[in-house]
Amino acid sequence: MAEDLSRGGVSENIPLVLFILNRVIGALPQLNRLSLASVLVARPVGFERAASQLSVWVVTPCKNERGNIQPAVERIPELGRHSEIIFCGDQSRDGTLEEMERVRTLFPGRDIKLVHGPGICKARNVYAGFDVASGEVLMILDADLGVMPEELPYFPVVIATNRAEFVEGSRMVYPVPKEAMKLANMIGNQFFSVAFTFLLGERVKDTLCGTKVIWREDWQRIRPLIDTWGKEDRWGDYELLFGASKLNLRISDLPVHYQERVYGTTKMTKRFKNGLIMLAFCWAGFRKLKMRL
């Protein structure tokens, strides 16, 4: 926003003036339009591929989701030329791991892999699944099945046709059943949607939707950025979005239908505390992405 005034002696006489103007005020919404410098990121158009020719790995993080394991396998459609379901157990105590083994035996025609998560948080559980996946496309489907598995085939089409390199499910387009998302969660989601739209420079309507799709090669580029933001992301949604933005990937929303869970209870409790954690991570993202600190 401010030109280098050092030749006139102003920056020497007013400490931090350029830092405040350029890195703080110049990064704020609307005020950033007054900046004197603009950056345009260009890339080759690339070529489209048929989604039916892709190999897709569906990573399903599980924490006390025993009753949802078999329905997940029954409802997740075959994707691309080959698809695999990776169940990431996370030290469950309701028999989820045993159910995963039983279901894998019950469906010998499906390619099902079991990964034992570290039992720390959902983010670490998802990353454990990503790290063992070998398909071209990586997809996350939460084991609560709030997002309808039947809608998963739409995601590879978006990424295969070069409309996006990171696809984020959005539950905020279609009507949401009252019991599927509490009012506090809905308000928080709307707030963080606005915050992330500013931080990423691209519209993101539902930052906490668990359904995300990314090329595996891009995940390998994001992986080194994990734990570099200055705050811990317990769910993984923000680190993946920030990493995609840092790499200038095209991010796109894809509307999905959201429904009540049938088995188990939501893990998104302690909403006020979790909201503060997410807010702190947004501040960390603002410093890294906008202030470039």
FENFEN-V655444 format. One record per residue. N is the residue number from 0. RES is the residue in one letter. PHI is phi as a letter, one per 40 degrees, with the letter a starting at -180 (NA if undefined). Layout:
N_RES_PHI + N_RES_PHI
//
This chain:
0_M_NA + 1_A_b + 2_E_c + 3_D_c + 4_L_c + 5_S_c + 6_R_c + 7_G_c + 8_G_g + 9_V_c + 10_S_c + 11_E_c + 12_N_c + 13_I_b + 14_P_d + 15_L_g + 16_V_c + 17_L_c + 18_F_c + 19_I_c + 20_L_c + 21_N_c + 22_R_c + 23_V_b + 24_I_c + 25_G_c + 26_A_c + 27_L_c + 28_P_d + 29_Q_g + 30_L_c + 31_N_c + 32_R_c + 33_L_c + 34_S_c + 35_L_c + 36_A_b + 37_S_b + 38_V_b + 39_L_b + 40_V_c + 41_A_b + 42_R_a + 43_P_c + 44_V_c + 45_G_g + 46_F_b + 47_E_c + 48_R_b + 49_A_c + 50_A_d + 51_S_c + 52_Q_c + 53_L_c + 54_S_c + 55_V_b + 56_W_b + 57_V_c + 58_V_c + 59_T_b + 60_P_c + 61_C_b + 62_K_a + 63_N_f + 64_E_b + 65_R_d + 66_G_c + 67_N_b + 68_I_c + 69_Q_c + 70_P_d + 71_A_c + 72_V_c + 73_E_c + 74_R_c + 75_I_c + 76_P_c + 77_E_c + 78_L_b + 79_G_g + 80_R_c + 81_H_a + 82_S_b + 83_E_b + 84_I_b + 85_I_b + 86_F_c + 87_C_b + 88_G_c + 89_D_b + 90_Q_f + 91_S_c + 92_R_b + 93_D_b + 94_G_g + 95_T_c + 96_L_c + 97_E_c + 98_E_c + 99_M_c + 100_E_c + 101_R_c + 102_V_c + 103_R_c + 104_T_c + 105_L_c + 106_F_b + 107_P_c + 108_G_c + 109_R_c + 110_D_c + 111_I_b + 112_K_b + 113_L_b + 114_V_b + 115_H_c + 116_G_c + 117_P_c + 118_G_g + 119_I_b + 120_C_a + 121_K_c + 122_A_d + 123_R_c + 124_N_c + 125_V_c + 126_Y_c + 127_A_c + 128_G_c + 129_F_d + 130_D_c + 131_V_c + 132_A_c + 133_S_b + 134_G_c + 135_E_c + 136_V_b + 137_L_b + 138_M_b + 139_I_b + 140_L_b + 141_D_c + 142_A_c + 143_D_c + 144_L_f + 145_G_c + 146_V_c + 147_M_c + 148_P_d + 149_E_c + 150_E_c + 151_L_c + 152_P_d + 153_Y_c + 154_F_c + 155_P_c + 156_V_c + 157_V_c + 158_I_c + 159_A_c + 160_T_c + 161_N_g + 162_R_c + 163_A_a + 164_E_b + 165_F_a + 166_V_b + 167_E_b + 168_G_c + 169_S_b + 170_R_c + 171_M_c + 172_V_c + 173_Y_c + 174_P_d + 175_V_b + 176_P_d + 177_K_d + 178_E_c + 179_A_c + 180_M_a + 181_K_c + 182_L_d + 183_A_c + 184_N_c + 185_M_c + 186_I_c + 187_G_c + 188_N_c + 189_Q_c + 190_F_c + 191_F_c + 192_S_c + 193_V_c + 194_A_c + 195_F_c + 196_T_d + 197_F_c + 198_L_c + 199_L_c + 200_G_g + 201_E_b + 202_R_c + 203_V_b + 204_K_c + 205_D_a + 206_T_c + 207_L_b + 208_C_c + 209_G_c + 210_T_c + 211_K_b + 212_V_b + 213_I_a + 214_W_c + 215_R_c + 216_E_c + 217_D_c + 218_W_c + 219_Q_c + 220_R_c + 221_I_c + 222_R_d + 223_P_c + 224_L_c + 225_I_c + 226_D_g + 227_T_b + 228_W_c + 229_G_g + 230_K_b + 231_E_c + 232_D_b + 233_R_c + 234_W_b + 235_G_g + 236_D_c + 237_Y_c + 238_E_c + 239_L_c + 240_L_c + 241_F_c + 242_G_c + 243_A_c + 244_S_c + 245_K_c + 246_L_c + 247_N_g + 248_L_c + 249_R_c + 250_I_b + 251_S_a + 252_D_c + 253_L_b + 254_P_c + 255_V_b + 256_H_c + 257_Y_b + 258_Q_a + 259_E_c + 260_R_c + 261_V_c + 262_Y_b + 263_G_g + 264_T_b + 265_T_c + 266_K_c + 267_M_c + 268_T_b + 269_K_f + 270_R_c + 271_F_c + 272_K_c + 273_N_c + 274_G_c + 275_L_c + 276_I_c + 277_M_c + 278_L_c + 279_A_c + 280_F_c + 281_C_c + 282_W_c + 283_A_c + 284_G_c + 285_F_c + 286_R_c + 287_K_c + 288_L_c + 289_K_b + 290_M_c + 291_R_f + 292_L_c
//
